Amino acid sequence: MTVPPTRTVEDTCSEGRVKATSVWHSANEVIVVDSLKLVYVLTRKTGCTTMMQSLNLKFGARLDSCKRFNTECAFGYEEERYWMSKTRCSSKCITDDSEINGYFWFGVARDPLARFYSAVQQAKNAAFNLDLPEGSQGCANSKKNSDMIPCPGATLQDAEEALDKITSGDCDFDQHLESQAAALSTAMSNGEARVPLDYILRTEHLADDFAAMIQHIGDVTRSKRIDKKIGDTIELLRSKSRESAHQVDYRTDELDARVRDVYKQDFACFDYADEDNNLQ
């Protein structure tokens, strides 16, 4: 399947999808797992760090696996706003490569409300870190990083300003706020067609969905070594994705309703019920 068949909110921006976010990009990152013949399409704030770390630790699959493909457009960042390493892999540069014909493409979706509030905090952190003195380690949300500056908590104003940017027409909002519909309909090499997703996992039960996907794919020729790596990956996903309660002190019914409206395509595309969740 291809998600979505229609335009996304980013396509309504005055300069189109490529320039909708504060880091311009014409495609999203992917990770190629050759031993499983998988291609993972990244979507920010859906447990992508957990998935990336797990695939790297157990299969050696990394964002720079694109170095064997076309490095000239590896990540798809555009013009003067290009700042990421060109060894990052994107769907834009590998979809015509014969080496991955027949590979299984998957992505991950998350409850749009929970993802929005997490993305607002991420955007707040990024803006805060930009104002720190040169050489600073930046801020951290986790108490595990006790030597770092605590990140300031996002506010109602931050959330409202984020939604204002998304709906302004001019856009230029933080890339973590990009809709999941846009991220999972990222461009292929010709710039027009979208990635052919075979399976979509959910952040809320990432390990179980990954296991179900592997079972769905099936491969009687897999070695015991690969099967063990798969089992280890599932356990690693399970241990890393025990999500702690995300405090959102400023959340209101009115704000939730606005988030639902702005991200209504994500609710529809990924079958999330339009109802209250357990965010605190």
C-alpha positions in Angstrom: 0.0 0.0 0.0 1.0 3.6 -0.3 0.2 6.1 2.5 -1.6 8.4 2.0 -3.4 8.5 -1.4 -4.2 12.2 -0.9 -2.3 15.3 0.0 -1.1 16.0 3.5 -1.2 19.1 5.6 2.4 19.9 4.5 1.3 20.1 0.9 -1.0 23.0 1.8 2.0 25.1 2.8 2.8 28.1 0.5 6.1 26.5 -0.7 4.9 22.9 -0.5 5.9 19.9 1.4 9.7 20.2 0.9 9.9 23.5 2.7 7.1 23.0 5.2 9.4 22.2 8.2 12.3 24.2 9.7 14.7 21.7 8.1 13.8 21.4 4.4 13.7 17.9 3.1 12.3 16.1 0.1 12.5 12.6 1.6 12.8 10.9 5.0 15.5 8.6 6.4 15.4 4.9 6.0 17.4 2.0 7.4 18.2 -1.0 5.3 18.4 -4.3 7.1 19.9 -6.6 4.4 19.9 -9.8 6.5 16.2 -9.6 6.9 15.5 -7.8 3.6 13.7 -5.0 5.5 13.6 -1.3 4.9 12.5 0.8 7.9 11.0 4.2 7.1 11.6 6.6 10.0 8.9 8.8 11.5 10.0 11.1 14.3 8.6 10.8 17.8 7.2 7.3 17.2 10.0 5.4 19.0 12.4 5.7 16.1 15.4 6.0 18.4 14.5 2.8 20.1 14.0 1.0 16.7 17.2 2.5 15.3 19.3 1.4 18.3 17.8 -2.1 18.3 18.4 -2.7 14.6 22.0 -1.3 14.9 22.9 -3.4 18.0 21.5 -6.7 16.6 21.9 -6.4 12.8 24.5 -3.6 12.4 22.0 -1.6 10.3 22.6 2.1 10.6 21.5 5.4 9.1 24.8 5.5 7.1 24.0 2.3 5.4 23.2 4.4 2.4 26.9 4.8 1.6 26.7 2.0 -0.8 23.9 3.8 -2.7 23.7 7.3 -4.2 25.4 9.6 -1.7 24.6 12.7 -3.7 21.0 12.8 -2.4 21.3 10.4 0.5 19.0 12.2 2.9 17.1 14.5 0.6 17.8 17.7 2.5 17.6 20.8 0.2 19.7 23.7 -0.8 21.2 26.0 1.8 19.2 24.4 4.6 21.0 21.1 4.0 23.0 20.2 7.2 22.8 16.5 7.8 25.5 14.1 6.7 25.2 12.9 3.1 25.8 9.4 4.3 22.3 9.2 5.8 20.1 7.0 3.8 16.7 8.1 2.3 14.0 6.5 0.3 14.7 9.0 -2.4 18.0 7.4 -3.3 17.5 3.7 -2.9 14.1 2.8 -4.4 15.6 2.3 -7.9 18.4 0.1 -6.6 18.1 -3.5 -7.8 19.7 -4.7 -4.6 16.5 -4.0 -2.6 13.9 -5.2 -5.1 11.5 -7.4 -3.1 12.5 -5.9 0.3 9.8 -5.5 2.9 9.1 -1.9 3.8 7.7 -0.9 7.2 7.1 2.1 9.4 5.8 3.0 12.8 2.8 5.1 13.8 1.9 6.6 17.2 -1.2 8.1 18.8 -1.3 11.6 17.2 -2.2 13.3 20.5 0.7 11.7 22.5 3.1 12.3 19.6 2.1 16.0 19.3 2.8 16.8 22.9 6.1 14.9 22.8 7.1 16.7 19.6 6.3 20.1 21.2 8.7 19.3 24.0 11.3 18.2 21.5 11.0 21.4 19.6 11.2 23.4 22.8 14.5 21.5 23.7 15.9 22.3 20.3 15.2 26.0 20.5 16.6 26.1 24.0 19.8 24.4 23.0 20.4 26.8 20.1 20.6 29.6 22.7 23.2 27.9 24.9 26.8 29.0 24.9 29.1 27.3 22.4 30.6 24.1 23.8 27.6 23.4 26.1 26.3 19.8 26.3 22.7 21.0 25.9 19.7 20.2 28.1 18.3 16.8 29.0 14.8 15.7 30.1 16.1 12.5 31.8 17.4 12.5 35.4 20.0 10.0 34.2 21.9 12.9 32.7 22.4 14.7 36.0 25.4 16.6 34.7 23.3 18.3 32.0 21.0 21.3 32.2 17.4 20.4 32.8 15.2 21.2 29.7 12.5 23.7 30.3 9.0 22.3 30.1 6.8 23.1 27.1 3.9 25.4 27.8 0.4 26.0 26.4 1.8 28.9 24.4 4.4 26.6 22.8 1.7 24.2 21.7 -0.5 26.9 20.4 2.3 28.5 18.5 3.2 25.1 17.0 -0.3 24.6 15.7 -0.4 28.2 14.5 2.7 27.6 12.3 1.3 24.4 10.9 -1.9 26.0 9.8 -0.5 29.4 8.9 0.2 28.6 5.2 3.8 29.8 5.6 4.5 26.8 7.9 8.3 26.5 8.7 7.5 24.4 11.8 9.9 22.0 13.6 10.4 18.8 11.7 9.4 16.7 14.7 5.8 18.1 14.2 5.6 16.8 10.7 2.5 14.7 10.2 2.9 10.9 10.2 1.0 10.8 6.9 3.7 12.9 5.3 6.6 11.0 6.8 5.2 7.7 5.8 4.4 8.9 2.2 8.0 10.0 1.8 9.3 10.4 -1.8 10.9 7.7 -3.9 13.7 8.4 -6.3 11.6 10.1 -8.9 10.3 12.6 -6.4 6.7 11.9 -7.1 5.8 8.3 -6.2 5.6 7.4 -2.5 7.2 4.5 -0.6 5.4 1.2 -0.9 4.7 0.4 2.7 4.0 -3.2 3.5 3.4 -3.0 7.3 2.9 -0.3 9.9 3.7 -1.0 13.6 2.4 1.0 16.5 4.6 2.6 19.2 2.2 1.6 21.9 3.1 -2.1 21.4 6.3 -1.9 19.3 7.9 -5.2 20.3 4.7 -7.3 19.8 4.0 -5.6 16.4 7.6 -6.2 15.3 7.3 -9.9 16.2 4.0 -10.1 14.4 5.5 -8.5 11.3 8.4 -11.0 11.2 5.9 -13.9 11.6 3.8 -12.4 8.8 6.8 -12.2 6.5 7.9 -15.7 7.2 11.2 -17.3 6.0 11.8 -21.0 6.5 15.4 -20.5 5.2 16.5 -18.3 8.0 19.4 -19.5 10.0 19.3 -20.2 13.8 21.7 -17.2 14.2 19.3 -14.8 12.5 16.4 -16.2 14.5 18.3 -15.6 17.7 19.0 -12.0 16.6 15.3 -11.5 15.9 14.4 -12.8 19.3 17.0 -10.5 20.9 15.7 -7.5 18.9 12.2 -8.2 20.1 13.3 -8.3 23.8 15.4 -5.2 23.3 12.4 -3.3 21.8 10.3 -4.5 24.7 12.8 -3.3 27.3 13.5 0.0 25.6 9.9 1.0 24.9 8.6 0.9 28.4 7.4 4.5 28.1 7.3 6.5 31.3 4.3 8.8 31.9 4.7 12.0 29.9 3.6 15.0 32.0 1.5 17.5 30.0 0.4 20.0 32.7 -1.0 22.5 30.2 -3.2 20.1 28.3 -6.9 21.2 27.8 -9.9 19.8 26.0 -9.8 22.8 23.7 -6.2 22.1 22.8 -6.8 18.4 22.3 -9.7 19.3 19.9 -7.4 21.6 17.9 -4.7 18.9 17.7 -7.3 16.4 16.5 -8.4 18.8 13.8 -4.9 19.6 12.5 -3.8 16.0 12.5 -7.1 14.5 11.5 -5.5 12.7 8.5 -3.2 10.9 10.9 -6.1 9.8 13.0 -7.9 8.5 9.9 -4.9 7.0 8.1 -3.6 5.0 11.1 -6.9 4.1 12.7 -6.5 5.9 16.0 -9.8 6.4 17.8 -10.7 10.1 18.2 -11.0 9.8 22.0 -9.1 10.7 25.1 -5.9 8.8 25.9 -3.9 8.4 29.1 -1.6 11.4 28.8 -1.3 13.0 32.2 
